[in-house]
Amino acid sequence: MRNSRAAAAAILATLVLSPLWGWGTASADHGAGVPLKDYVPRTRDEAEIVRLIGTVAAGWERKNVDLILSAYAPDAVQRAWNDPATMIGIAGIRAEALGAFADPTLGLVRFQDWIHRIYIVNGSALVEINQKFHGWGRDHYYRDFWMFARRDGRWRLTRYDYESQSPFDRR
């Protein structure tokens, strides 16, 4: 938990200071963003992070909890779907996914992630995403923050946070 807090603090500092230092962001700084499938990574780090985001989406679409968790660090946390005031660890993430997959009303699951911004500094990364999640017979819209850390040469998802938002893909 201490490492997660340190990573979160580093990422927040990066967000505040990066405009001053001129670090670049991905090419989707306005509008809904770039659909994940259309996003062209500028670096090998971005490519690995984008692949992990796609892995989580594919795991949900295939209803495969092991595929989902393969992107996460062992000490990862995320906001609970049924209680936005609570952060849960890997066991809770697994339980939520398995519970959703067991619900017969879940139906077809589809993720559409639009990358809005990617910040990478040293071994930390933050990705801002506009997400459209289809499940339970309707579309759900979220603004997500995905936080990653590079550990032992490999990027891992360390924190996922979200908030509901209005539909962003309608004209």
C-alpha positions, -999 to 999 in steps of 0.1 A, spaced: 0 0 0 29 23 8 43 18 -27 9 26 -43 7 58 -23 42 68 -33 35 60 -70 2 80 -68 21 110 -53 47 108 -80 21 107 -107 2 136 -93 34 157 -91 41 148 -127 7 160 -138 12 193 -120 48 199 -131 49 183 -166 35 213 -184 63 234 -169 90 210 -181 75 204 -215 71 167 -214 48 156 -242 14 140 -240 -2 117 -265 -19 133 -295 -54 134 -280 -54 165 -258 -89 175 -268 -122 159 -275 -131 124 -265 -96 111 -274 -82 85 -298 -99 51 -299 -75 25 -284 -74 5 -317 -64 37 -336 -39 50 -311 -3 50 -325 22 47 -296 52 70 -299 75 49 -277 80 13 -267 67 22 -232 35 36 -246 31 5 -267 34 -18 -237 10 4 -216 -16 5 -245 -13 -33 -248 -21 -37 -211 -52 -15 -214 -63 -37 -243 -56 -68 -222 -80 -57 -195 -107 -49 -220 -102 -82 -238 -104 -100 -204 -138 -84 -196 -151 -91 -231 -141 -127 -229 -152 -129 -192 -117 -142 -183 -106 -129 -149 -70 -143 -152 -65 -124 -184 -77 -92 -167 -55 -97 -137 -24 -104 -159 -21 -67 -164 -22 -58 -127 6 -56 -102 2 -78 -72 -4 -48 -49 -27 -30 -73 -59 -12 -62 -90 1 -79 -122 19 -70 -149 -6 -62 -177 -7 -87 -205 -10 -61 -190 15 -37 -171 44 -52 -158 55 -18 -138 22 -14 -106 11 -30 -101 -27 -33 -70 -49 -39 -64 -79 -62 -87 -102 -42 -116 -77 -44 -109 -70 -81 -111 -108 -88 -143 -111 -67 -160 -82 -85 -151 -96 -120 -162 -131 -110 -195 -118 -95 -202 -98 -127 -194 -128 -149 -218 -150 -129 -247 -124 -133 -269 -137 -162 -280 -101 -168 -245 -90 -177 -249 -102 -213 -225 -91 -240 -196 -70 -227 -178 -45 -249 -152 -19 -240 -144 11 -261 -115 31 -246 -105 65 -260 -70 76 -249 -71 112 -239 -36 116 -225 -6 96 -216 21 108 -192 53 88 -187 80 99 -164 108 75 -155 91 43 -142 56 58 -136 28 65 -161 -7 79 -160 -32 74 -188 -65 94 -189 -92 75 -208 -128 81 -218 -144 48 -216 -177 34 -229 -185 1 -213 -214 -20 -226 -229 -45 -202 -262 -52 -184 -280 -42 -216 -268 -7 -219 -238 17 -223 -220 31 -193 -196 60 -196 -166 67 -174 -136 90 -172 -107 68 -161 -72 72 -147 -50 42 -152 -17 43 -132 12 21 -142 46 14 -127 76 -2 -144 89 -29 -121 117 -53 -130 116 -40 -165 79 -47 -170 49 -22 -169 21 -32 -146 -12 -16 -137 -10 -3 -101 -42 18 -97 -74 22 -116 -98 50 -107 -129 62 -125 -159 84 -123 -192 83 -142 -196 108 -169 -222 118 -196 -220 101 -230 -191 116 -250 -196 98 -283 -229 113 -294 -232 142 -317 
